[in-house]
């Protein structure tokens, strides 16, 4: 038996409760709302313009929705794997589910299966992989392939081929961070599209390598300097990985969130005092990805520990307007007065916990210090159902849905566990962005 086959067995033998389906509906809502918001951005306009240039098949439409879902940096994040499963798995499931006529519960089961495969494989790639490879891009095809295998009711042998050929398409490099290029959105879209292609081909008998993960010329050998293969099957009776995934309260890289959480608390303590200096203590991966003291673009600001700490302290909020030209100009002085250290316990707690400490020194010399082991939106401090709706409604309206339609869409998605017919969210979204 290969690792992939053992993973398929683990996933397919796990029971799914009504609570698990409700959780999957919440994550579906988060992904759909984030896609609408992404469609209203300047990068979204480029993708929509590309899509308008010709007929798109089902897989390319899933690619488009996935790419749009990854633009605003408001999509979910699984800490142990450092992946964003929602932007890959949910668009693939919604697209294929409408084609197959799957009901709401079937789609949610597929989403749970897709998250599980993507996150478990992501947790096994090792820390060195993340320094070069974007885990969402490389591990995502496994998730979309597993989800599609569930919807297509593939046999275990067919699912093994689907994941094998998903893995051989894995790619996605961090080089785009050097200039703030748009490749990250391509990564999410391609991961979803690749898994769909692999599963559909497997349904026709197209075979894939069974030992794609552990083989001598497989995924681990090619892209992982320090893989941890045992993590794939670790704790088989643990909660579904979807329920261990964080929901983002703020529209920036998840590595910035513990810093934002601390800085927002300090802002309330300042009572109008001006800050002259910021100290941040965090873990190495946060600095690897978010060491951008002079962000020149909105997207670079979303990946800047310096900017996010400064703007949270200045404004007492972080939202979709916190990264524009004006915000970057206002944060410049504090960014340059920010010092970052990599220290314990944050260094050794990562990736189980993504924590940080922020110290702000006022003009008078008063010091304010706040730390976080986990932060708002993590499973330990999860957003409740009402908070999830508020977030989703804000994103949907940012994406040009009127209030009444946004409310109806929220209700429709959250009612998916009891829906037997095929929900039409995907087609409605494509109509909204003028693709069909």
C-alpha positions as CSV (number, residue, x, y, z in Angstrom):
1,X,0.0,0.0,0.0
2,X,1.3,3.5,-0.8
3,X,0.9,6.5,1.4
4,X,-1.6,7.9,-1.1
5,X,-3.8,4.8,-0.9
6,X,-3.6,4.8,2.9
7,X,-4.7,8.4,2.9
8,X,-7.6,7.7,0.6
9,X,-8.7,4.9,3.0
10,X,-8.3,7.1,6.0
11,X,-10.5,9.8,4.5
12,X,-13.2,7.6,3.1
13,X,-13.6,5.6,6.3
14,X,-14.1,8.6,8.5
15,X,-17.6,9.4,9.7
16,X,-19.2,12.8,9.0
17,X,-21.6,14.3,11.5
18,X,-24.2,17.0,11.0
19,X,-21.9,19.4,12.8
20,X,-19.1,18.6,10.3
21,X,-21.4,19.5,7.5
22,X,-22.4,22.8,9.2
23,X,-18.7,23.6,9.6
24,X,-18.1,22.9,5.9
25,X,-21.0,25.2,4.9
26,X,-19.4,28.0,6.9
27,X,-16.1,27.5,5.1
28,X,-17.9,27.4,1.8
29,X,-19.6,30.7,2.7
30,X,-16.2,32.2,3.5
31,X,-14.7,31.1,0.2
32,X,-17.6,32.3,-1.9
33,X,-17.7,35.7,-0.2
34,X,-14.0,36.1,-0.7
35,X,-14.3,35.2,-4.4
36,X,-16.9,38.0,-4.9
37,X,-14.6,40.5,-3.1
38,X,-11.7,39.4,-5.3
39,X,-13.7,40.0,-8.4
40,X,-14.0,43.7,-7.5
41,X,-10.3,44.3,-7.3
42,X,-7.9,45.6,-9.9
43,X,-6.3,42.2,-10.2
44,X,-9.8,40.7,-10.4
45,X,-10.5,43.0,-13.4
46,X,-7.5,41.6,-15.2
47,X,-8.7,38.0,-14.6
48,X,-12.2,38.9,-15.7
49,X,-10.9,40.5,-18.8
50,X,-8.9,37.4,-19.7
51,X,-11.9,35.2,-19.1
52,X,-14.0,37.4,-21.4
53,X,-11.7,36.7,-24.2
54,X,-13.0,33.2,-25.0
55,X,-15.2,30.3,-24.0
56,X,-14.1,28.7,-20.7
57,X,-14.7,25.1,-19.9
58,X,-15.7,23.9,-16.4
59,X,-12.1,23.5,-15.2
60,X,-11.1,27.0,-16.4
61,X,-14.1,28.5,-14.7
62,X,-13.0,26.7,-11.5
63,X,-9.5,28.1,-12.1
64,X,-11.0,31.6,-12.4
65,X,-13.0,31.4,-9.2
66,X,-10.1,30.0,-7.3
67,X,-7.8,32.7,-8.5
68,X,-10.3,35.4,-7.5
69,X,-10.7,33.8,-4.1
70,X,-7.0,34.3,-3.3
71,X,-6.7,38.0,-4.1
72,X,-8.0,39.9,-1.0
73,X,-6.0,37.8,1.5
74,X,-9.3,37.1,3.3
75,X,-9.4,33.3,2.6
76,X,-8.9,30.6,5.2
77,X,-5.5,29.2,6.4
78,X,-4.6,25.8,7.9
79,X,-1.6,26.4,10.2
80,X,0.0,22.9,10.3
81,X,0.2,22.7,6.5
82,X,0.5,26.5,5.8
83,X,-2.1,26.1,3.1
84,X,-5.2,28.0,2.0
85,X,-7.6,25.1,1.3
86,X,-10.8,27.0,0.7
87,X,-9.6,28.9,-2.4
88,X,-8.6,25.6,-4.1
89,X,-11.2,23.0,-2.9
90,X,-14.4,25.0,-2.8
91,X,-14.4,26.4,-6.4
92,X,-13.5,22.9,-7.7
93,X,-16.4,21.4,-5.8
94,X,-18.9,24.0,-6.7
95,X,-18.0,23.8,-10.4
96,X,-18.0,20.0,-10.6
97,X,-21.0,19.6,-8.3
98,X,-23.2,21.6,-10.5
99,X,-22.1,19.6,-13.5
100,X,-22.9,16.3,-11.8
101,X,-26.1,17.5,-10.1
102,X,-24.7,16.9,-6.6
103,X,-26.8,18.0,-3.7
104,X,-25.6,20.4,-1.0
105,X,-24.7,17.5,1.4
106,X,-22.7,15.7,-1.3
107,X,-20.8,18.9,-2.0
108,X,-20.0,19.5,1.6
109,X,-18.7,15.9,2.0
110,X,-16.4,16.4,-0.9
111,X,-15.2,19.7,0.6
112,X,-14.4,17.9,3.9
113,X,-12.5,15.2,1.9
114,X,-10.6,17.8,-0.2
115,X,-9.5,19.8,2.9
116,X,-8.4,16.6,4.6
117,X,-6.1,15.5,1.7
118,X,-4.6,18.9,1.1
119,X,-3.9,19.7,4.7
120,X,-2.5,16.3,5.7
121,X,-0.1,16.3,2.7
122,X,0.7,19.9,3.4
123,X,1.6,19.0,7.0
124,X,4.1,16.5,5.7
125,X,6.2,18.6,3.3
126,X,8.5,19.9,6.0
127,X,9.6,23.5,6.7
128,X,12.2,23.7,4.0
129,X,9.6,23.2,1.3
130,X,7.8,26.4,2.3
131,X,10.9,28.5,1.8
132,X,10.9,27.9,-2.0
133,X,7.5,26.4,-2.7
134,X,4.1,27.9,-2.1
135,X,2.3,25.0,-0.2
136,X,-1.2,26.0,-1.4
137,X,0.0,25.6,-5.0
138,X,1.9,22.4,-4.5
139,X,-0.5,20.6,-2.1
140,X,-3.7,22.1,-3.5
141,X,-4.0,19.7,-6.5
142,X,-4.2,16.7,-4.1
143,X,-7.1,18.4,-2.3
144,X,-9.1,19.3,-5.4
145,X,-8.5,15.8,-6.8
146,X,-9.7,14.1,-3.7
147,X,-12.8,16.3,-3.6
148,X,-13.5,15.6,-7.2
149,X,-13.0,11.9,-6.7
150,X,-15.7,12.0,-4.0
151,X,-18.2,13.8,-6.3
152,X,-17.4,11.5,-9.2
153,X,-17.7,8.5,-7.0
154,X,-14.3,7.1,-8.2
155,X,-13.2,3.8,-7.0
156,X,-10.2,3.6,-4.6
157,X,-8.0,2.6,-7.6
158,X,-9.3,5.5,-9.7
159,X,-8.8,8.0,-6.8
160,X,-5.3,6.7,-6.4
161,X,-4.6,7.6,-10.1
162,X,-6.3,11.0,-9.6
163,X,-4.1,11.9,-6.7
164,X,-1.0,10.6,-8.5
165,X,-1.6,12.7,-11.5
166,X,-2.6,15.7,-9.3
167,X,0.8,15.4,-7.6
168,X,2.8,15.3,-10.8
169,X,1.2,18.7,-11.7
170,X,2.3,20.3,-8.4
171,X,4.1,23.6,-8.7
172,X,4.2,27.2,-7.4
173,X,7.2,29.2,-6.4
174,X,7.6,32.2,-4.0
175,X,9.7,34.2,-6.4
176,X,6.8,36.5,-7.1
177,X,7.3,38.0,-3.6
178,X,10.4,39.8,-4.9
179,X,8.3,42.2,-7.0
180,X,4.8,41.7,-5.7
181,X,3.8,40.0,-9.0
182,X,0.4,38.4,-9.3
183,X,1.5,34.7,-9.4
184,X,0.0,33.8,-6.1
185,X,-3.5,34.0,-7.5
186,X,-2.5,31.8,-10.5
187,X,-1.3,29.3,-7.9
188,X,-4.7,28.9,-6.3
189,X,-6.6,28.7,-9.6
190,X,-4.2,26.2,-11.1
191,X,-4.3,23.9,-8.0
192,X,-8.0,23.6,-8.3
193,X,-8.0,23.1,-12.1
194,X,-5.2,20.5,-11.9
195,X,-7.0,18.3,-9.4
196,X,-10.2,18.5,-11.4
197,X,-8.4,17.4,-14.6
198,X,-6.7,14.6,-12.8
199,X,-9.9,13.2,-11.4
200,X,-11.9,13.5,-14.6
201,X,-9.1,11.7,-16.5
202,X,-9.0,9.0,-13.8
203,X,-12.7,8.4,-14.3
204,X,-11.9,7.5,-17.9
205,X,-9.2,5.0,-16.9
206,X,-6.1,7.4,-17.2
207,X,-3.6,6.1,-14.6
208,X,-1.3,7.9,-12.3
209,X,1.7,6.9,-10.1
210,X,0.5,5.3,-6.9
211,X,3.7,6.3,-5.0
212,X,3.6,9.9,-6.1
213,X,4.5,11.1,-2.5
214,X,7.2,8.7,-1.3
215,X,8.6,7.4,-4.5
216,X,12.3,7.8,-5.3
217,X,11.3,10.3,-8.1
218,X,8.1,11.6,-6.4
219,X,6.8,14.7,-4.7
220,X,8.9,14.4,-1.5
221,X,12.1,13.6,-3.3
222,X,11.7,16.4,-5.8
223,X,10.5,19.3,-3.6
224,X,11.0,18.5,0.1
225,X,14.4,18.6,1.8
226,X,13.0,17.5,5.2
227,X,9.6,15.8,4.7
228,X,7.7,14.3,7.6
229,X,5.7,11.5,5.8
230,X,4.2,10.2,9.1
231,X,2.1,13.4,9.4
232,X,-0.1,12.2,6.5
233,X,-1.6,9.5,8.6
234,X,-1.0,11.0,12.0
235,X,-4.0,11.0,14.4
236,X,-6.5,9.4,12.1
237,X,-9.3,10.0,14.6
238,X,-8.6,13.7,15.1
239,X,-11.1,16.3,14.1
240,X,-11.5,16.9,10.4
241,X,-8.8,19.2,9.2
242,X,-11.4,21.7,8.0
243,X,-12.4,22.3,11.6
244,X,-8.7,22.9,12.5
245,X,-8.5,25.6,9.8
246,X,-8.3,29.3,10.7
247,X,-10.7,32.0,9.3
248,X,-9.1,35.3,8.7
249,X,-10.6,38.4,10.4
250,X,-8.2,40.7,8.6
251,X,-7.3,41.0,4.8
252,X,-3.6,40.3,4.9
253,X,-1.1,37.4,5.1
254,X,-2.0,35.1,8.0
255,X,1.5,35.5,9.3
256,X,0.7,39.2,10.1
257,X,-2.4,38.3,12.1
258,X,-0.9,37.8,15.6
259,X,0.9,41.1,15.2
260,X,-2.3,42.8,14.1
261,X,-4.2,41.2,17.0
262,X,-1.7,42.5,19.5
263,X,-1.4,46.0,17.9
264,X,-5.2,46.5,18.0
265,X,-5.3,45.8,21.7
266,X,-2.5,48.2,22.3
267,X,-4.3,50.9,20.2
268,X,-7.1,50.8,22.7
269,X,-4.6,51.2,25.6
270,X,-2.9,54.2,24.1
271,X,-5.8,56.6,24.6
272,X,-4.5,59.0,22.0
273,X,-0.8,58.7,22.8
274,X,1.5,58.7,19.8
275,X,3.8,55.8,19.2
276,X,7.5,56.4,18.4
277,X,8.8,52.8,18.3
278,X,7.5,49.3,17.7
279,X,9.1,46.0,18.8
280,X,7.9,42.7,17.4
281,X,8.8,39.2,18.5
282,X,7.7,36.4,16.3
283,X,8.8,33.2,14.5
284,X,11.1,32.7,11.4
285,X,8.5,31.9,8.8
286,X,6.6,35.1,9.5
287,X,9.8,37.1,8.7
288,X,10.6,34.9,5.7
289,X,7.3,35.8,4.1
290,X,6.5,39.2,5.5
291,X,9.9,41.0,5.8
292,X,8.8,44.0,3.8
293,X,9.7,47.3,5.5
294,X,9.0,49.5,2.5
295,X,6.0,48.1,0.7
296,X,5.5,49.8,-2.7
297,X,2.2,48.2,-3.6
298,X,-1.0,47.3,-1.8
299,X,-0.2,43.6,-2.1
300,X,3.3,44.0,-0.6
301,X,1.7,45.9,2.3
302,X,-0.5,42.8,3.0
303,X,2.8,40.9,3.4
304,X,4.5,43.4,5.7
305,X,4.8,42.9,9.4
306,X,6.0,46.5,9.6
307,X,3.0,48.0,7.8
308,X,0.3,45.9,9.5
309,X,1.6,46.6,13.0
310,X,1.9,50.3,12.3
311,X,-1.5,50.7,10.6
312,X,-3.2,48.8,13.4
313,X,-1.6,51.0,16.0
314,X,-2.5,54.2,14.1
315,X,-6.1,53.4,13.1
316,X,-7.3,50.8,15.6
317,X,-8.7,48.8,12.6
318,X,-7.4,46.8,9.7
319,X,-9.7,46.4,6.7
320,X,-9.6,46.4,2.9
321,X,-8.7,50.1,2.8
322,X,-5.7,49.7,5.1
323,X,-3.1,48.9,2.4
324,X,-3.7,51.7,-0.2
325,X,-1.3,54.5,-1.1
326,X,-2.6,56.8,1.7
327,X,-2.3,54.0,4.4
328,X,1.2,53.2,3.3
329,X,2.2,56.8,3.4
330,X,0.8,57.2,6.9
331,X,2.6,54.1,8.2
332,X,6.0,55.0,6.8
333,X,7.4,56.7,10.0
334,X,6.4,53.9,12.3
335,X,7.5,51.2,9.8
336,X,11.0,52.6,9.9
337,X,10.9,52.6,13.7
338,X,10.0,48.9,13.9
339,X,12.4,46.2,15.0
340,X,11.7,42.5,14.6
341,X,13.2,39.6,16.6
342,X,12.9,35.8,16.2
343,X,12.6,34.4,19.7
344,X,11.0,31.7,21.7
345,X,8.3,30.7,22.5
346,X,7.0,31.8,19.1
347,X,10.0,30.3,17.2
348,X,9.5,26.8,18.6
349,X,5.7,26.8,18.9
350,X,5.4,27.4,15.1
351,X,3.6,25.9,13.1
352,X,1.3,24.5,15.8
353,X,0.8,28.0,17.1
354,X,1.4,31.2,15.1
355,X,2.1,33.7,17.9
356,X,3.7,37.1,18.4
357,X,4.5,39.8,20.9
358,X,4.2,43.6,20.1
359,X,5.7,46.3,22.2
360,X,4.8,50.0,21.5
361,X,6.7,52.8,23.1
362,X,5.0,56.2,23.2
363,X,6.5,59.6,22.8
364,X,6.5,60.0,26.6
365,X,8.4,56.7,27.0
366,X,5.5,54.6,28.2
367,X,5.7,51.0,27.0
368,X,2.7,48.8,26.1
369,X,3.2,45.1,25.5
370,X,0.7,42.5,24.3
371,X,1.4,38.9,23.3
372,X,-0.6,36.2,21.5
373,X,-0.1,32.4,21.5
374,X,-3.0,32.1,19.1
375,X,-5.1,34.9,17.6
376,X,-8.7,35.7,16.7
377,X,-9.9,33.4,13.9
378,X,-7.9,30.4,15.0
379,X,-9.8,27.3,16.0
380,X,-8.9,28.1,19.6
381,X,-10.5,31.6,19.2
382,X,-12.8,30.9,16.4
383,X,-15.2,33.4,14.8
384,X,-18.8,32.4,15.7
385,X,-21.6,32.0,13.2
386,X,-22.7,35.6,13.5
387,X,-19.2,36.9,13.1
388,X,-18.8,34.7,10.0
389,X,-22.0,36.2,8.5
390,X,-20.8,39.7,9.2
391,X,-17.5,39.0,7.5
392,X,-19.2,37.4,4.5
393,X,-21.8,40.1,4.1
394,X,-19.0,42.7,4.1
395,X,-17.1,40.8,1.4
396,X,-20.2,40.2,-0.7
397,X,-21.1,43.8,-0.7
398,X,-17.6,44.8,-1.5
399,X,-18.0,42.5,-4.5
400,X,-21.0,44.5,-5.7
401,X,-23.8,42.4,-4.4
402,X,-26.7,44.5,-2.9
403,X,-27.6,43.9,0.7
404,X,-30.7,41.8,0.1
405,X,-29.0,39.5,-2.4
406,X,-26.0,39.1,-0.1
407,X,-28.2,38.1,2.8
408,X,-30.1,35.6,0.6
409,X,-26.8,34.1,-0.6
410,X,-25.5,33.7,3.0
411,X,-28.8,31.9,3.9
412,X,-28.6,29.6,0.8
413,X,-25.0,28.5,1.5
414,X,-25.6,27.9,5.2
415,X,-28.6,25.8,4.4
416,X,-26.5,23.4,2.1
417,X,-26.6,20.5,4.6
418,X,-30.3,20.1,4.0
419,X,-30.3,20.7,0.2
420,X,-30.9,17.7,-2.0
421,X,-30.9,19.5,-5.4
422,X,-27.7,21.0,-6.9
423,X,-27.0,24.5,-5.5
424,X,-26.4,27.1,-8.3
425,X,-23.9,29.3,-6.5
426,X,-21.2,28.7,-9.1
427,X,-23.3,29.6,-12.1
428,X,-24.7,32.6,-10.2
429,X,-21.1,33.8,-9.5
430,X,-20.1,33.3,-13.1
431,X,-23.1,35.4,-14.2
432,X,-22.2,38.1,-11.7
433,X,-18.7,38.4,-13.1
434,X,-20.1,38.3,-16.7
435,X,-18.4,35.1,-17.7
436,X,-21.6,33.3,-18.7
